């Protein structure tokens, strides 16, 4: 049985298109200005999800491992406290304080406890960064 090459390519195109459309965009870090070696880190979060972001945590990337449970005593020590003073509404962008320049993991949490874990953000002194949160990156603890 011979499969028509055009048919196979067309089918592959529509399967790929369907997967791309169903997943939604992933969260990404945009570097507006690279670090200059000195100065504060300017960090903003743009909420492009369909829910408010209720809390946000920073942990040094070197302290985070797959075995580290967020809600354990060790996890609490690594992640520290919530850096938000209020929820980030849908469709808005707000400044968020960064503890200090460095390489950070960020955990954004919604009202239902879903979270996004963004790893190894290189936030250099004097740099300006925007973390765009999208719906394609939500996780739920098992």
C-alpha positions in Angstrom: 0.0 0.0 0.0 1.5 3.3 -1.1 0.7 6.5 0.9 0.5 9.7 -1.2 3.3 12.0 -0.1 1.0 15.1 -0.3 -1.6 13.4 1.9 1.0 12.5 4.5 2.5 16.0 4.6 -1.0 17.5 4.8 -2.0 15.2 7.7 1.3 16.0 9.5 0.6 19.8 9.1 -2.9 19.6 10.6 -1.8 17.4 13.5 1.1 19.8 14.3 -1.3 22.8 14.0 -3.8 21.2 16.3 -1.2 20.5 19.0 0.2 24.0 18.7 -3.3 25.6 19.1 -4.4 23.4 22.0 -1.3 24.0 24.2 -1.3 27.7 24.3 1.9 29.9 24.6 4.4 29.2 27.2 5.7 31.6 29.8 8.8 33.5 28.8 11.3 36.1 30.1 11.9 39.1 27.9 15.1 41.0 28.3 14.4 44.7 27.7 17.8 45.8 28.8 20.8 43.5 29.5 22.5 43.9 32.8 25.1 46.7 33.0 27.1 45.3 35.9 25.6 47.6 38.5 22.3 49.0 39.7 19.0 47.5 40.7 17.2 44.8 38.7 14.0 46.1 37.1 11.6 43.2 37.0 8.0 43.2 35.9 5.4 40.5 35.5 2.8 40.6 32.7 -0.2 38.4 33.5 -1.4 37.1 30.2 -3.2 34.2 31.8 -6.9 33.8 32.4 -6.7 34.2 36.2 -5.1 36.6 38.7 -1.7 35.7 40.1 -2.2 35.5 43.8 1.4 34.9 45.0 5.0 34.8 43.8 8.1 33.3 45.3 11.8 33.5 44.4 14.4 30.8 45.2 18.1 30.7 44.2 18.3 28.2 41.3 21.2 26.4 43.0 19.0 25.6 46.0 16.1 24.1 44.0 16.2 20.4 43.1 13.5 17.9 41.8 13.4 16.4 45.3 12.6 19.7 47.0 8.9 19.9 48.0 7.6 23.5 48.0 5.5 22.9 51.1 8.2 21.2 53.1 10.3 23.0 55.8 13.3 22.9 53.4 11.1 24.2 50.5 9.8 27.0 52.7 13.4 28.0 53.6 14.6 27.9 50.0 11.6 29.8 48.5 11.0 32.3 51.2 7.9 34.4 51.5 5.4 35.8 49.0 6.9 38.9 47.3 3.5 40.2 46.2 1.6 42.8 48.2 -1.6 42.1 46.1 -2.7 39.8 43.3 -1.7 40.7 39.7 -5.0 41.0 37.8 -5.5 39.5 34.3 -4.1 41.6 31.5 -1.9 43.8 33.7 1.8 44.3 34.1 3.3 45.2 37.5 6.7 45.7 39.0 7.8 42.9 41.3 10.8 43.2 43.7 13.7 40.9 43.1 15.6 40.0 46.3 19.0 40.6 44.6 20.7 40.1 41.2 21.4 36.5 40.5 20.0 33.3 38.9 16.5 32.7 40.3 13.7 30.2 40.0 10.2 31.8 40.2 7.0 30.2 41.3 3.7 32.0 40.4 0.6 30.7 42.1 -3.1 31.3 41.2 -6.1 31.2 43.5 -6.7 27.5 43.0 -3.1 26.5 43.9 -2.0 25.9 40.3 1.5 27.1 39.8 4.1 28.0 37.2 7.7 27.1 38.0 10.1 29.2 35.8 13.7 28.1 36.1 17.1 29.7 35.9 16.2 33.4 35.3 19.4 35.3 34.9 18.6 38.7 36.4 21.7 40.8 36.1 22.2 44.1 38.0 21.1 47.1 36.0 19.0 44.9 33.7 15.3 45.3 32.9 13.2 42.2 32.5 9.5 41.3 31.8 8.3 37.8 32.8 5.3 37.1 30.6 3.0 34.5 32.2 0.8 32.6 29.8 -1.8 29.8 30.2 0.4 27.1 28.6 2.6 26.6 31.7 0.3 25.8 34.6 1.0 22.8 36.8 -0.7 21.0 39.6 1.0 19.2 42.5 0.3 15.5 42.4 
